[in-house]
Amino acid sequence: MAWVHTADDQRFMHEAMALAERAQSAGEVPVGAVVVHQGQIIGRGWNCPIGSHDPTAHAEVVALRDAARSLGNYRLEGCTLYVTLEPCAMCSGAMLHARLERVVFGAPDPRTGAAGSAINLFSQRQLNHHTQVVGGVLAQECGQLLKAFFRPKRTNAHPVREDALRTPDGAFENAPDYPWAPNYVDDLSCAPGWRMHYLDEGPSEAPLTWLCLHGNPTWSYVYRRMIAVFLAAGHRVVAPDLLGFGKSDKPKKEGFHTFDQHRQMLLELVERLDLQRVVLTVQDWGGILGLTLPMHAPARYRGLLAMNTTLATGQAALSPGFLAWRQWCKAQPQYDVGRLLLRGNPHLSAAEAAAYGAPFPDSGFRAALRAFPQLVPETADDPGAQAARRAADFWQHQWQGKTLMAIGQLDPVLGEPVMRQLQQIIRGCPEPLLLPQAGHFVQEHGNAIAQAAVRHFAP
């Protein structure tokens, strides 16, 4: 749609941008709005739902309230509202009820914008009032305010979404053998505003980059023994925490977690970091998701290190061990993560066990732990199953890299029978490295695996 902008539109949008900066200084998402009547600003507002504990305190609503007080009338006929971001459904409804003459916005909002992006409430002809909409005024400048606000930083200062929880940094201070600095990204297009943590250690031009993907209910901490070996070899390591785990944000609702959502975030993270010469290193859900990644950009990947995982294509019955695990999780939603790790790894210290449980201080932080066991594709039509089948075809017929498989033989969930099936799928997969003393969380015996992998994948 082509919109006609005026010099006044730009002048008043600059006023709204100044208010957006006030929101940002208060830790709110930077959106500002002004209401103009007969060439004069009669209402001002900036985002303040967090500080005011008011879900309706969007910049537009605050500005409408201010303008109504100025005119002494809840009807704002003949007025124009300027806002730096396309209004949501709530704000659009308020504007229509106020009978605004015009609404002028800056940056579009493809996820929740109700003026033409996600939906268009202003185009509903059955309504008894129609407000003219003009978009894209100083769109780049307005959008930059939001991008700067959500840009990844190496701090914990990012605002937390209202539908998220964030484990305090202090919970991780005593995690043994995990000295690496955090990195965060929170503007991936598939999950804007959700902060995802990842480790990124070693030189960017290293001969190999180990992309280490964890499973449920662990986080990047599970790779600490292997990371040290990879770094000592002069390689790069990238180890993200899936949303809901580790230092990443924790969605409050189990329904957030879907196969496609987590897979897309991993795909975008690989693109964002422009990872090259990758050895995909996976276990548990790290493989269920990660094994579907290389077929989208095979040239990025040099190798595969697979440990106690599977490709969930929906074509074969899930193992009895996994079905028992799923049922146990459902019956024990408050299980102690550290104690679970200790059961199969009695060599862990109390501090190490505590580190595994650190991301989940109470039940509100555990939505991912409740959701993930139910997400493993069981039938051919389940979400993720089709992607897994396409991945299986890739690994069987197109994979050109090296492969190393390590199996913890004490694993009752994704142990040797499941891994042998995966071995048959992967082209050129040699005889696995068997660890008779290791269980499901095979990385806890990862020092020897990592040393063997460095030798195996040597450029």
TIZANU-541267 format. One record per atom (N, C-alpha, C): x negated, z negated, y negated. Coordinates in steps of 0.02 Angstrom, whole numbers, plus 50000, padded with zeros to 5 digits. Each point is the difference from the previous one (the first is absolute). Layout:
<recs>
XZY...
</recs>
This chain:
<recs>
499585000050059500425000049941499565000049938500165004249950499625000249938500354995749948499664994949974500274995649951499705001549931500414999349948499775001049932499824993349970499374999349979499764993849970499925000949925500114994849963499905000249927499424995649981499785000649937499474995749975500224992750001500644998849983500264993250002499984997250071500145004350049499984997650069499304997450017499495003649979499324997750015499834993749960500234999649939499864994149959500304993750030500635000550022500324994050028499744998550070499775005250037499714998750065499344996149993499635001549947499404996049987500174992749989500564998749966500224993149991500164996750067500325003750044500164997450066499364998750040499505004349993499374999050035499654993749977500044998549936499704993849975500334993950032500655000450012500354994550033499824999750074499885005850030499775000050070499344996450007499575000749951499364996550002500104992449995500524997849965500154992849998500224997550068500375004250036500194998150069499384999450044499555004749992499404999950041499584993749987499954998149936499604994149983500304993750030500655000150015500344994350031500005000450076499675005150028499975000850073500605003550029500415003149958500595003750023499835007450005500405003650039499915007350004500115002949930499545004049974500025002249930500535005249985500604997749983500555004349977500264997049936500105004349949500274997849936500575004449978500444997449958500585003849977500204997949929500275004849962500294998649934500675003649995500454997149962500655003149985499995001749925500185006349985499985002549932500705001949976500184997949939500645001749969499885002349929500205006149985499925002849934499274999749976499555001650046499305000449983499634993449997500344994550017499694993449997500024996650069499464996550017499994996350063500424993649992500504999450044500444994249997499944995650062499635002450050499914996150061499335001450033499684994850023499355000650033500014996350066499645002550049499964996550064499395002250040499764995550040499465001750047500144996350065499735002550054500124997250066499824992550002500454995950026499844992950007500384996750058500155003550054500364996850055499614994450034499345000850004499604994850034499974993749959499825000849935499944994149958500654996549985500555003849997500654997049984500414998250062499735001650059500364998850063500705003249997500015006149973500645003549990499945007150026500325001750056499945006750028500285005549955500414998149951500285005149955499585001049937499464996349992499615000249938499525006049998500275005950013499615006149990499975001549925499505003949980499905001349929500635002949968500355004550035500585003249971500574995049988500124995550048500534995149993499854995249943499374997949995499814995549946500105003449932499825006349996500095003749937500745001049983500415001450051500725000749989500304993549974499804994350028500254993649977499814998749928499375001649982499774999049932500385004449951500115006350021500375004649956500734997949990500324997750054500694997849995500074994149952499514995450002500014994449953499925002549929499575005049990499885002649932500635003249971500375003750041500605003449976500634995650005499954994550036500594995950011500535003450040499775004250047500475004050040499665001950065500354999250056499705002150064500035007550009500395003549960500005007250000499445002549955499575004350025499435002549961500065007549989500595002049978500125007149987499575002349942499755006150006499565002849949499284997750005499844996250053499324997450008499615004050053499334999849993499555003050049499544994650027499924999950065499534995450031499405003850023499404997649982499375002950022499674995150049499785002550058499694995850050499425003850032499464996550015499395003350023500055002550072500474997350040500085002150070500735001750013500125005150038500685002050018500404993950024500594998949972500394994050017500255000050072500074993950027500274999150067500765000249998500334999250057500735000350004500324994449960499714993950003500294994449962499985001549926499435002149974499945001249929500415006049978500035005150042500405005949983500744998149994500234995850047500694997749995500144996249937499534995849980500084996249937500025004749941499605005250000499995004749945500665003849994500285001850058500645003549999500554995449975500004993750022500504995349975499934998849926499395000349974499894998949928500195006249959500125005550034500195006349968499475002549952499384999750022499455002949962500115007549990499765002549944500055007149988499455003750039499394997249999499435003350033499574994850035499665002350053499484996250033499395004550004499434997649976499385003850001499494995950039499735003050055499504996350038499355003850004499474996450018499335002950004499845002550070499704995650041499785002050066500585000050050500045004950044500524999950053499834994750052500514997750036499914995250055500305003050063499585003250040500265003750058500334995750053499874993450000500274995750053500664996949980500074997749938500624996549980500315002749936499735005449973500285002749938500715002650009500454997749955500715001850006500225004849946499525003749970500165005049950499785007050023499985000950067499855006650027499475000250053499604994650007499475000150050500264998250069500194993650009500294997950064500745001850002500364998249948500705001749992500115001549925500605002349983500155001249929500704997349984500024993849977500644997049982500305003249938499575002849958500245002749936500365006750010499955002950059500325006550013500694999350033500234993950010500644998950033500575001649952500315005750009500505002449951500644995950001500114996250056500624996150003499994993949955499414998149975499954994349955500315001849932500254994849966500365001449936499545000349940499344998850011499535000849945499395003750026499735004449960499425004050020499454999249948499434998150025499414998849958499495005650010499755002649945499495005350005499344996950022499655003450045499374997550026499445005049983499464997349974499405004049986499424996450033499615003650041499444996950036499355003449985499464996750018499335002949994499674999349933500274995749956499694999049934499384995650009499425002749983499364996550010499944997550072500225004150046500024998050071499314998150026499495003949982499334998550025499754993349974500114998749935499764993849971500384994050030500655000850009500404994550029499804998850073499905005550035499794999350070499324996850007499565001349952499334997150003500024992449994500484997549961500084992749995500134997050069500435003350038500174997550067499425000950047499665005749997499435001250045499454995049988499864998649936499484995149984500184993150026500654998549996500234993450023499924999250075500145005350038499984999750072499335002550030499525001849956499375002750025499644994850043499705002250057499644995250042499444996549963499944993550012499474995949971499714995650054499424997449987499684995650048500154992749983500624998749979500204993349982500674998650033500234994049991500654997950028500524999549945499905003749945500424999249941500605004750000500095004150051500565004750000500664996250004500515002349965500644996750005500315000950070500354995150022500325000350066500715002649992500185004950041500685002549999500494994450017500615000749975500504994950013500204999850074499895005450036500175000250070499404998950045499474996949971499384998950038499764992949991499574997950047499634993849995499265001750004499594995749973499285001150001499654993550019499625000350053499634994150023499474998249948499984993749977499504998049950499295001350025499565001949955499315001450017499674994050034500194994049979499694994050027500084999450075500525003150028500124999550072499445003350040499625004449969499495003850036499294997549985499934994949960499344998049976499554997650057500284997150052499594997150053499985004350063500175006449993499985004550058499275001350020499784997850058499295000850019499815007350010499395001649981499715006750013500415005749971500304998749942500395005249967499824999749925499395002249982499754999149932500165005749953500365005050021500045006249962500524999749945499855003649946500445000049941500645003950014500564997649973500635003550010500065006249956500365004950023500205005849960500755000850007500325002549947500735000650002500225006849973500545002450028500345005849972500744998449998500335001649944500714998549996500405005549966499735006150000500375005549972500045006050047499994998750066500125005450047500705002749989500095006550002500645002949982500564997950047499834998450062500534998150048500204992749993499614996049963500154992849993499754997449934500255002649943499754997949935500144992649988499504996649973500084992949984499834995450058499935002650060499814995950058499244999850003499724994050000499274999449999499734999850071499575004850016499695000550066499264998349994499774995550043499314997950000499595004150050499375001349981499555003250048499284997949984499604999550052499284999349993499695006949993499495000649958499635006249994499284998249988499615000050054499314997849998499545005650024499384999849974499525005150020500005005949953499495004250004499945005749953500525005450012500255002749946500525005250006499755006250034499355001349997499715006050031499684998450068500224994650031499734998050064500125005450052499585000350052500105005250052500664999350037500274993950005500644998950032500404994949961500665000950000500454995149971500474997650055499994993550013500424997150052500654997749968500555003350017500664998149975500314995550052500024993549985500204994950048500724997849988500455001550046500714998649992500214994650049500274994649972500194994250040500715000750028500194995250041500674999950028500384993849980500524998450037500444994349988499814994550049499914993749979500114997249933499364998749963499485004250008499364998749970499945003449932499405000249974499855003549937499275002250004499725002449946499325002850002499494994950023500164993649998499554994850024499815001050073500435003250039499885000950071499395004550012499795003949950499435004550007499354997149974499994993749980499414997349966499365000750041500044998950067499415000450042499745007250004500455004849999499815007050005499765002649932500314997849947499815002349933499274998549987499784994150018499314998049988499515004850034500165002250061499575004750036500005006849967500585002449980500045006649968499615000149935500054994749960499654999749936499244999650011499804996350051499294999450014499695006750019500425004650027499775006750018499985004749940500194997549940499995004149940500635004149991500544998250034500625003849997500494996949951500545003549987500544997649956500574997550044500354994849977500584997450035500584999449951500575002750019500634999149964500494996850048500264994249981500454996250044500594997549960500565003550001500594997949962500414994750037500404996449962500524995750027500665003549990500385001150053500675002849992500424995549957500485002849965500474995849962500334995050048500034993849979500274994750042499474996050036499375002149994499454996850036499424998549953499594995250019499384998649965500094998749926499605003249959500024999049928500475004849965500335004450038500495004549970500654996449986500415002949956500654997149984500444999550062500444995050001500454998850057500725001549979500285005750021500715001249986500434994350027500504998149961500434994450021500475002050055500195006550002500505002250048499695003750058500234998550060499755003550059500165007449996500555001849968500215007049997499525004549962499544997049960499505004249966499565003650050499864996650056499495002450046500285005650045499725005949992500175005650043499365003550021500035003450055499425003850024499775004949946500465003849973499825005249952499714997149936500264994349977499754997049938499264998150007499844996550054499314997850009499535005950014500245004850038499595005850013499845003949936500505000749957499905003849939499514996349954500034993449998499534996349958499285001050024499905000250065499335001250026499765007149984500455004850008499825006949982499795000549927500394996849956499855000449928499364996249983499874994450035499394996349986499385004250020500035003350057499445004450020499895005449948500535002949975499945005149948499734997049936500264994349979499794996849938499264998650000499744997350056499294998350005499585006050020500325005650016499665006250019499494998650055500244996750054499554998150054499765006150038499365000150014499685005550037499574997150056499865004150050499574998050057500264993550031500655000050013500344993950022499974999150076499854993950020500124998050069500624995549999500555002750024500634996250001499944994450052500074993949977499884994150043500654996150003500314999650060500694997650004500114995350059500494995649990500234995550053500724998249986500414999250053500694998049993500365004749951500374997449951500365004249952499525004449960499384997949994499525004449967499955006850033500095000250067500015006350036500685003350001500534995950007500685002850001500125004149937499764997449943500045003749937499415004749992499394997350010499405003749982499885006250041500205000150062499905005950041500415006049977500484998849955500405005549973499715002749935499434997349976499735002249935499565006250004499515000550047499525005549995500285007050003500585000950032500275006850006500175002949931500074995849948500165002549933499385002349962499424997550020499385002149966499424999350048499985004250052499494999250053499295000049974499875003649945499315000749976499724993349975500434995249985499764993549976499714995850056500165001550062499874995450055499455002650046499524995550015499455001650045500094996850069500354994350002500044996450063500614995550004500114997550061500544995450014499734994350044500094993949976499854994050039500674996550012500255000350062500664997450017499944993950044500364994849981499994993650037500714997650010500214999150062500644996950017500565002049953500205006350006500525002849958500365005350040500445003849967500395005150035500275005049950500235005750026500405004749962500724999350023500434997549957500694998650020500435006249989500015004450050500355006449994500744999550018500214994550030500694999450022500155003750065499485002850030500105003950062499864995950062499694994249992499854995750058500254992949984500204996550051500254993249989499444995549973500194995649955499524995149974499804995350057499394997749996499734995950055500394993450006500044997350060500334993450008499684994749957499345000449991499664995149959500225000449927500095006149975500235000749931500724997549993500435001850047500704997849996500044992350001499574996950040499984992750001499764997249933499505003349970499764997949934500555000649948500365005550001500555001149952500524994550007500184998350061500504994950010499744993249978499374998650013499704993649980500004999349924499835005449965500004999749927500704998649973500495003050032500694999049978500224992850011499774997050054500194993150017499584994949962499395002049977499544995449967499795002849932500475000949953499825003249937499514996149957499924993650014499564995849960499354998550037499815004350047499404998550039499384999449956499554995850022499374998749964499515005750015499835004049949499575005850011499314997850023499724994949969499354997650020499994997650072500514996450020500044997650069500065005850049500385005249980500065005950043499325003150012499595000749947499345002950008499554995650044500084993549992499594995450040500155000550075500635001550017500195000450071499575005150037499885005749969499605005250033499274999949981499834995949950499324999849975499794992749988499914996250052499854992849992499344998649965499585005149991499374999049965500104999449924500595001649974500134999749928499944992849976499714999349940499994993449969500674998649967500114993749983500634998149966500075003749934499445001049965500025003549936500175007350009499755003150053500175007050013500745000850018500254995450042500715000350017500434999149937499794995449956500384998949938499995006249956499455003650000499955006149960500505005250022500125000550066500505004750024500704998249976500144993649995500664997949977500074999549925499455000649963500014998949928500495004449961500105006450020500455004249960500734997850001500194995550047500704998550013500154992649991499994997449938500084992849989500694997350018500525004249999500654997850023500405006050024500624998850022500405005250032500145005949954500034998849934500135005449954499485005450001499384998350020499455004750001499965003850066500464998850046499925002550068500475005750018500295003349950500485005450015499685005450043499375001849986499665005250040499914997850072499844993650010499904997550068500645000350040500564999149967500645000550034500215007350012499815004349953500235007050003499605004350047499344999250002499575004950034500145000750075500124994550037500135001150072500605004450015500485000149953500605004150011499895007349979499455001449966499895006749972499655004850048499714997550054499655004450047500515004950030499905006649991500485004950026500104999250076500624999750020500164999050070500345006150031500355003949959500325006250023499745005849959500145006050023499755006049967500285001049930500564996849985500325000849935499844994349951499624995150022499834994449956499535002349945500044996949940499535001849946499284999250023499615004949987499295000050018499855003650065500495000750044499875003050065499815007449993500325003549956499845007149993499305000949972499814995949951499325000449973499494998450055500164995250043499544998350055499945005850050500545003650012499965005750046499585005649970500075001149936499585005149968499274997850001499884993549991499324997450003499715000850070500414998750051499765000750069499785007250013500375004849975499815007050008499355001449964499914997049940499385000949963499414997250039500064993950025499444996950035499835003750065500505002950031499895003450064499715006949992500185003549946499825007049995499575001849940499994995949948499655002049938499434995349980499984994150027499494995249980499305002650016499564999849949499335002650007499464994649996500194993849983499514994849989499824996250064499574995049990499814995650055500514994550008500034997150060500464994550013499644994650040500154993849982499784994350040500604995450009500124997850061500564995750015499734993450028500254994449974499814993450024500634996350020499994997050060500614996950027499874992750016500404995649968500024993050020500444999450061499704998450057500375000550063500484994150012499964994749960500454994450008500645000849960500095005749968500585001249958500625001750042500534995949997500605001550038500485004749964499855001649937500455004049958499785007349998499395001249977499745006849994499325000350035500004998050062499394999550039499795006550033499634999450054499685005950031500505005350024500564998350031500465005350021500245004349942500174996849944500235003749941499435004249971499414997149996499435003549972499785005950043500064999350065499835005750043500475005949988500634998549985500465005449983499795003449935499794996049951499765002849936499375004150011499564997750044499385003650014500155007150024500525000850041500175006650026500245004849946500244997249945500265004149945499445002649955499474996049991499495001549950499475004750030499945005749969499535005150023499294997449998499655000650056499294998150003499874992650000500514995850012499904992850000499604997950061499414996849991499594998150058500284993650032499674997850052500204993950035499974994149951500534996049998500034994549951499474994650012499854996549946499604993950003500474994350019499894996950058500454994950025499724993149983500454995649975499814993249982500434995250041499764997850057500414995850043500174993149970499624997849950500124993449971500455000449938500175006049978500385000849938500745001150015500424997549954500725001050004500245005249950500594998949974500315004949956499615000949935499774994549971499645000449936499265001150015499865006050022499355001650027499454999849947500195000549936499494999749947499644993349999500314994850028499654993650003499395000250045499935005450037499405001350039499675006349973500095001149935499835006449970499285001349985499574994850001499305001249984499695005150048500104999050065499725004650049500345006949995500655000149987500355006449993499735003849940499904996649944499765003349940499305002750010499564996350033499335002550013500025006250044500424999950052500075005950042500285005849961500474998649954500305005449960499515003049952499584996049969499495002749954499555004850038499814998250060499585004550039500385006350020500634999150021500395005650026500155005249945500154997649940500215004549946499435001949954499384998350017499435001549957500005007449981499985001549935500025007049978499415004050027
</recs>
